Amino acid sequence: MKKWFAVIGNPISHSLSPFMHEKWLRELEIDASYIPIHVEENNLEEAIRGLKILGCSGWNVTVPYKEAIIPFLDDIDESAKGIGAVNTVVKTKDNRFIGYNTDGLGFIKSLGSINLEDNILMIGAGGAARGIVSAFKQAGFTNITIANRTAENAEKMINDLNIGLFIPLKEAESQLNMFDVVVQTTPQGMKNQVNTLPIQLNKIKEHAIVADIVYNPLVTPFLEEATKYNVQTINGLGMLVHQGAIAFSYWNGIYPNSDDMIVRLTEHLG
Ligand code: ATR
């Protein structure tokens, strides 16, 4: 039977995953398809049963089902355990369905070359920050500082993941020259959101990496501010592409060309 993959979510029509995966499948001459599936809230369990019965070889999971899918899987990998959220389901040879989370590792890959000793500043302590901090920990990074508006949200994340130190946003701003990598994970700067900066960047270290997980717009106000300094800026597109590429490699055993895809999507969204 021909292999097929899917992404489930609600809404799903805006998802860029079908475009990416179809391109990679064609490029690598893999005879398979990848389709978006809109799943209504009450139908999640039946939809998953359907995917299994219809021979889906693996699927991505997006909002709002990343947590809700877990009870319907046979097991979840370490990457999903710490954060309780799955974005990729892999079917094993003996027909078991295992949940992974490739978002955090995808983000780390998007940073390019960084060192385990680098001092990392995370801004924000929501679900996305959790995934990234958990992946940093798994990859062996230890110097992680979390700056957040609400101290107790950051403290909860630090306790749950057992890594990181909290500092208030104002302190992050005044001590910014300590950090080699600064990661903006709040929704500030997203289209239709407030456009103030979570912190000012005038104390940023020379040659630091400044990343924003948002890719719509491609250049957020935070990244635009960062370009005034001598730093490397990275938008959220790399994370999107690499989380997909890691999932693709779990399903097909080969890592697809991500740099080309980032260029293509930049043109598509730009
Ligand atoms: P996700 O789960 O997708 O990462 P989220 O849960 O909406 O998104 O992320 C919220 C994060 O952005 C939190 O860290 C939040 O700070 P609080 O813990 O103080 O709520 C932060 N955030 C959202 N809006 C913000 C704003 N206007 N200023 C500063 N931080 C903001």
Residues whose N, C-alpha, C, O or C-beta is under 5 A from the ligand:
A	BS01	ATR	G124 A125 G126 G127 A128 A129 N148 R149 T150 N153 T185 T186 P187
